[in-house]
Amino acid sequence: MKKSVVIFITAVCLLITGCGDTGSLSKLPSSSFHEDKQKLTIMHIDADNKRFQDFIEETEKKLDMEITVEKCPSNADNRQAKISTILASGDKNIDLISVNDEMISEFKHKGYLEPLEKNVMTEEVRDSFPQEYLESICEENGHIYSVPFQMDIMMFWVNQELLKQAGLDEIKNTGDFDILQKSLKNPDQYAYGDAWENTHVYNSLSQFVNFWGGDYFDWTDPKTKDAARYMKSMLDEKNTSPAQFVDQYEQMEEKFIRGKYGCVFMYTSALGTFLDADVYGKNKIHMAPLPVLHKKKATNIATWQYVLNNASENKDAAFRFLQYAAGYEGSTEYAKIMKSYPARVDVIENEDIDLEGIDMIRKYLREYTLNARPLCENSMGAVSDMGKLFQGYVLGQCEEDSFFEQAQNCIKASSDVLFSCGFLMPDL
């Protein structure tokens, strides 16, 4: 009997002390006290990306968590529709979702999302992100509803080989577009390329408004009008191609890679595409300083963000993941594994982060005004409507004054109503 008691007491002591290591239990994640690991389901745009899979695998180990990743539709309209359905229906099967600016601008108004300012995006954490961007895009009525994890900056990309043929080291102003265009011998080449499909042209339109110092929400502003006029003149003077009215970014990038365009405005997310195509480099395609198209040196930033479905039954696990993703360590690991620019500015500025083009990224962060993209509450509807209006104007199928008036109405309405100029698509 005494022997049995001794054995029992010894066993209890071993359990309490962790077999002699008094600190071992305290070092384990909280979930390790449970028989089953915490589980989390994330719907993510990069679900089929090997690098993202590696990041998730490392995060599972770090947090002692089981993470299932489901793929978001790649098409923007389909993605918006699917995620809207999940959130509006109260679907509990998806905990976290990756969204872009357009989606968060719409969803944050509708009560679908869990506020994050208490558990994740505290004041200390917020200070490491672009402040104006958080206020414009991620916040609503004193609450913050998303965690940015990847920053995209609208960069100026050039084909250095074509610039060299034109006798240019860089494009500094609008006159250099003309010089570059005149140097091109192939009639199917253009100094400037873009994606002016109706849901994509918004990015370029708001970017040119930045350059002119206008206000995208005010189409009575002469500077806003001048920006649109200049974009139209680029087509009128044949410095850019009418084919881009049906092109999205995938088509624009492919043409840029093939040497059809001398320069483009495109987000930093294009870097991976150019690297994979083996066209990125100092004497090839690369990021360059912004040209001075008018007076203001400003550019747009966008992010991909995590949002927490307020119907989730795994919020404790979601908070732990988001705390890691929003923190310095998680953001650094994301940058290193994904080879992508994180949303935390202090991580980008970390000299230990060695990514392609990082020095130019830091130049943009330090020298240029970084603007959140101007988005209405009904962002996707307003973006598409404005795109159609702009196409009609640029193609000469809508009078200038009518375009400016209807553009202002489109902004005010922020609805699904289409203010059409009644234009026809060109024969491409």
SVG drawing of the C-alpha trace seen along z (x, -y; Angstrom):
<svg xmlns="http://www.w3.org/2000/svg" viewBox="-30 -75 51 77">
<polyline fill="none" stroke="black" stroke-width="0.4" points="0.0,0.0 2.7,-2.4 4.6,-1.5 1.5,-2.4 1.1,-5.7 4.7,-6.6 4.3,-5.7 1.2,-7.8 2.8,-10.8 5.9,-10.5 3.7,-10.4 1.8,-13.6 5.1,-15.4 6.4,-14.5 3.3,-15.8 3.5,-19.1 7.2,-19.6 7.1,-18.6 9.6,-15.8 12.1,-18.0 11.9,-21.1 10.0,-23.7 9.7,-26.1 8.6,-23.7 4.9,-24.1 5.0,-27.9 6.9,-28.0 4.1,-26.1 1.3,-27.9 -1.9,-28.1 -3.6,-25.7 -1.2,-22.9 -3.0,-22.6 -6.0,-21.2 -6.2,-17.8 -7.1,-19.2 -5.3,-22.0 -7.2,-25.2 -8.5,-25.0 -8.9,-27.9 -10.2,-28.2 -8.9,-31.0 -10.2,-31.9 -7.3,-33.4 -6.4,-34.8 -3.0,-33.0 -4.3,-29.6 -2.5,-27.9 0.7,-29.9 3.5,-27.5 5.1,-30.3 1.9,-31.1 1.5,-27.4 5.0,-27.5 4.0,-30.5 0.9,-28.8 2.9,-25.7 5.4,-27.7 2.6,-29.6 0.9,-26.4 4.1,-25.3 4.6,-28.7 1.0,-28.9 0.4,-25.1 -2.7,-25.4 -4.4,-23.6 -5.1,-26.0 -7.2,-25.1 -6.9,-27.4 -9.6,-27.7 -9.1,-29.5 -10.8,-32.8 -12.0,-33.2 -9.3,-35.0 -11.9,-37.0 -12.7,-40.2 -16.4,-40.2 -16.8,-36.5 -14.7,-37.0 -16.8,-39.9 -20.0,-37.9 -18.8,-34.8 -17.4,-36.5 -20.5,-38.7 -22.7,-35.6 -20.5,-34.0 -20.7,-37.0 -24.3,-37.9 -25.6,-34.4 -23.8,-34.0 -21.7,-31.1 -19.7,-29.8 -17.4,-27.6 -15.0,-30.4 -13.3,-32.3 -10.8,-34.7 -11.0,-36.1 -8.4,-38.0 -10.0,-41.0 -8.8,-44.0 -9.6,-47.7 -12.8,-47.6 -14.2,-44.8 -13.4,-46.2 -14.8,-49.6 -18.1,-47.9 -18.2,-45.2 -17.2,-47.5 -20.5,-49.2 -22.7,-46.2 -22.1,-44.5 -20.5,-41.4 -17.1,-41.8 -15.7,-41.6 -14.0,-44.8 -10.3,-44.3 -9.2,-47.3 -9.3,-45.7 -7.7,-42.3 -5.4,-42.9 -5.1,-46.4 -4.2,-48.2 -2.8,-51.7 0.7,-50.3 0.2,-48.0 -1.6,-50.6 1.4,-53.0 3.4,-50.7 1.0,-51.0 0.3,-53.9 -2.0,-56.0 -4.0,-57.8 -4.6,-54.5 -6.0,-52.8 -8.3,-55.7 -9.6,-55.9 -9.9,-52.2 -9.9,-50.0 -11.9,-52.1 -15.5,-53.0 -17.3,-54.7 -14.3,-54.3 -13.8,-50.6 -11.1,-49.0 -12.2,-45.9 -9.1,-44.6 -5.5,-43.7 -3.4,-44.7 -0.8,-42.1 0.6,-42.9 1.2,-46.4 0.9,-47.3 2.3,-50.6 1.4,-52.0 4.9,-52.2 6.2,-53.5 7.7,-50.7 9.9,-51.2 11.4,-49.1 15.0,-50.3 15.9,-48.9 13.2,-50.9 14.2,-54.0 17.8,-53.5 16.8,-53.3 15.1,-56.6 18.2,-58.2 16.5,-58.5 17.9,-57.4 14.5,-57.9 11.1,-59.4 11.0,-62.7 8.0,-64.5 5.2,-64.4 7.6,-65.5 9.6,-62.3 6.5,-60.3 6.5,-62.0 10.2,-61.4 9.8,-57.7 6.8,-57.3 8.6,-58.9 11.6,-56.5 9.4,-53.3 9.6,-51.8 6.9,-49.1 3.4,-50.6 2.1,-48.2 4.4,-49.7 3.4,-52.5 5.3,-54.7 2.7,-54.1 0.6,-51.1 -2.3,-50.6 -5.4,-48.6 -8.5,-50.7 -11.0,-47.9 -13.9,-49.5 -13.1,-47.9 -9.4,-48.6 -9.1,-52.1 -10.2,-53.5 -6.7,-52.8 -5.0,-54.8 -7.6,-57.6 -7.2,-58.1 -3.4,-58.0 -3.4,-60.7 -5.7,-62.8 -3.0,-62.4 -0.4,-63.9 -2.5,-66.9 -3.3,-67.5 -7.0,-67.0 -9.8,-65.4 -11.3,-62.2 -14.5,-62.9 -14.8,-66.4 -15.3,-66.5 -15.9,-70.2 -12.3,-70.7 -10.3,-72.1 -7.2,-69.9 -9.4,-66.8 -10.7,-67.7 -7.2,-68.4 -6.0,-65.0 -8.7,-63.3 -8.1,-65.6 -4.4,-64.5 -5.3,-60.8 -7.6,-61.4 -4.8,-63.3 -2.5,-60.3 -4.9,-58.3 -5.6,-61.1 -1.9,-61.6 -1.4,-57.8 1.0,-57.6 -1.1,-54.7 -3.2,-52.0 -7.0,-51.7 -6.6,-47.9 -6.3,-48.6 -10.0,-49.3 -10.6,-45.6 -7.3,-44.8 -7.0,-44.0 -3.7,-43.8 -2.9,-40.3 -3.1,-41.4 -1.2,-44.6 1.6,-42.8 1.9,-40.3 2.2,-43.0 4.7,-44.9 6.8,-41.8 6.7,-41.4 8.0,-44.9 4.8,-46.5 4.9,-49.3 7.7,-51.6 6.3,-52.2 3.3,-51.5 1.9,-52.4 1.4,-49.1 1.4,-47.9 4.3,-46.3 2.4,-43.0 3.6,-42.7 7.2,-42.1 6.7,-38.3 5.3,-38.2 8.3,-40.0 10.7,-37.9 9.1,-34.6 9.2,-35.9 13.0,-36.6 12.5,-40.2 13.2,-42.1 16.5,-43.9 18.4,-47.2 18.6,-47.1 15.3,-45.4 11.9,-46.1 12.3,-47.7 10.7,-50.2 11.7,-53.8 11.1,-57.2 7.8,-58.8 7.8,-61.3 6.7,-64.8 3.5,-64.8 2.2,-67.9 3.1,-69.3 2.4,-66.7 4.5,-63.6 2.0,-61.3 0.9,-57.7 -1.7,-55.3 -1.2,-52.4 -3.5,-49.4 -3.3,-46.4 -4.6,-42.9 -6.2,-42.5 -7.6,-39.9 -11.1,-40.3 -12.8,-38.2 -16.2,-36.9 -18.4,-37.8 -20.2,-34.5 -17.0,-32.6 -17.1,-30.1 -13.3,-30.1 -12.6,-33.7 -10.0,-32.9 -7.9,-31.1 -8.6,-33.9 -7.4,-36.5 -4.2,-34.6 -3.5,-34.3 -4.3,-38.0 -2.1,-39.1 0.8,-37.2 0.1,-38.4 -0.2,-42.1 2.9,-41.8 6.5,-42.6 7.6,-38.9 4.7,-37.6 5.0,-40.4 8.7,-39.8 8.2,-36.1 5.5,-36.8 7.9,-39.2 10.8,-36.7 8.8,-33.7 6.4,-35.3 9.0,-37.6 6.4,-40.3 6.2,-43.7 4.5,-43.7 2.0,-46.3 4.0,-47.3 6.3,-50.3 8.8,-49.4 9.3,-46.0 9.9,-47.5 12.4,-49.9 14.3,-47.0 17.6,-46.8 17.6,-43.0 14.7,-42.7 16.4,-42.1 13.7,-41.9 14.0,-42.8 13.3,-46.4 13.1,-47.2 15.4,-50.3 12.9,-51.9 10.0,-51.0 11.8,-52.8 12.3,-55.8 8.6,-56.0 7.8,-55.7 10.1,-58.5 9.8,-60.9 6.3,-60.7 2.8,-61.3 1.1,-58.0 -2.7,-58.1 -5.3,-55.6 -7.4,-55.0 -10.6,-57.0 -13.4,-54.4 -17.1,-54.8 -19.3,-52.7 -20.6,-50.8 -17.0,-50.5 -17.3,-47.9 -20.5,-49.4 -19.0,-53.0 -15.7,-51.8 -17.4,-50.0 -19.8,-52.9 -17.0,-55.4 -14.9,-53.2 -17.7,-53.1 -18.2,-56.8 -14.5,-57.4 -14.3,-55.1 -17.1,-56.9 -15.4,-60.3 -11.9,-59.2 -13.4,-57.6 -15.1,-60.8 -18.6,-59.4 -19.5,-61.6 -19.1,-65.4 -16.6,-66.6 -19.0,-68.7 -21.4,-65.8 -18.7,-63.4 -17.7,-65.7 -21.3,-66.1 -22.1,-62.4 -18.8,-61.6 -19.9,-63.8 -23.3,-62.2 -21.7,-58.8 -19.6,-59.7 -22.6,-61.2 -24.9,-58.2 -22.4,-55.5 -25.1,-53.1 -25.6,-50.4 -27.2,-52.9 -25.2,-53.2 -24.8,-56.7 -24.2,-55.8 -22.9,-58.0 -24.2,-55.5 -20.9,-54.7 -19.8,-51.8 -16.6,-49.8 -14.0,-50.4 -13.2,-47.8 -10.0,-46.4"/>
</svg>
